[in-house]
Amino acid sequence: MEGSSSAFLQRGGLSDAAGASFESVDVPGSYLVLRQGALAVAKVGKNERPAATFFLRS
């Protein structure tokens, strides 16, 4: 969106506490979610929580 940032806050995983979810700073309550192989920023329903939970490696 014009005038928006690409900043996200790392949160606990929506479907698994061992993972991480990323909430949009500009659109609170919206998260990065994997939909049909593409990343999107959207509100996440209960059934989509696994698609918005990412597992990080160091």
KOLVEXTOR-429027 format. One record per residue (C-alpha): residue number from 0; y, z, x. Coordinates in nm, 3 decimals. Layout:
BEGIN
[pt NUM, [Y, Z, X]]
...
END
This chain:
BEGIN
[pt 0, [0.000, 0.000, 0.000]]
[pt 1, [0.348, -0.077, 0.126]]
[pt 2, [0.525, 0.228, 0.263]]
[pt 3, [0.208, 0.432, 0.292]]
[pt 4, [0.040, 0.567, 0.603]]
[pt 5, [-0.317, 0.547, 0.715]]
[pt 6, [-0.345, 0.922, 0.766]]
[pt 7, [-0.647, 1.118, 0.647]]
[pt 8, [-0.740, 1.485, 0.653]]
[pt 9, [-1.091, 1.568, 0.764]]
[pt 10, [-1.263, 1.782, 0.503]]
[pt 11, [-1.610, 1.926, 0.468]]
[pt 12, [-1.862, 1.668, 0.351]]
[pt 13, [-1.854, 1.616, -0.024]]
[pt 14, [-2.233, 1.593, -0.048]]
[pt 15, [-2.346, 1.775, 0.268]]
[pt 16, [-2.165, 2.048, 0.462]]
[pt 17, [-2.306, 1.905, 0.788]]
[pt 18, [-2.100, 1.589, 0.732]]
[pt 19, [-1.729, 1.516, 0.694]]
[pt 20, [-1.520, 1.351, 0.426]]
[pt 21, [-1.172, 1.208, 0.478]]
[pt 22, [-0.901, 1.269, 0.217]]
[pt 23, [-0.598, 1.041, 0.202]]
[pt 24, [-0.266, 1.208, 0.286]]
[pt 25, [-0.074, 0.963, 0.064]]
[pt 26, [-0.314, 0.980, -0.232]]
[pt 27, [-0.444, 1.338, -0.253]]
[pt 28, [-0.784, 1.358, -0.418]]
[pt 29, [-0.880, 1.011, -0.290]]
[pt 30, [-1.128, 0.973, -0.007]]
[pt 31, [-1.267, 0.709, 0.224]]
[pt 32, [-1.579, 0.584, 0.049]]
[pt 33, [-1.830, 0.316, 0.140]]
[pt 34, [-1.865, 0.075, -0.154]]
[pt 35, [-2.080, -0.237, -0.130]]
[pt 36, [-2.056, -0.235, 0.250]]
[pt 37, [-1.677, -0.198, 0.266]]
[pt 38, [-1.457, 0.107, 0.316]]
[pt 39, [-1.225, 0.186, 0.029]]
[pt 40, [-0.986, 0.467, -0.059]]
[pt 41, [-1.065, 0.595, -0.406]]
[pt 42, [-1.131, 0.890, -0.630]]
[pt 43, [-1.495, 0.985, -0.582]]
[pt 44, [-1.722, 1.067, -0.874]]
[pt 45, [-2.013, 1.309, -0.844]]
[pt 46, [-2.262, 1.025, -0.791]]
[pt 47, [-2.051, 0.871, -0.511]]
[pt 48, [-2.021, 1.185, -0.299]]
[pt 49, [-2.293, 1.072, -0.053]]
[pt 50, [-2.100, 0.746, 0.004]]
[pt 51, [-1.791, 0.950, 0.096]]
[pt 52, [-1.976, 1.179, 0.339]]
[pt 53, [-1.995, 1.068, 0.702]]
[pt 54, [-2.191, 1.217, 0.990]]
[pt 55, [-2.002, 1.227, 1.319]]
[pt 56, [-2.152, 1.210, 1.667]]
[pt 57, [-1.991, 1.314, 1.991]]
END
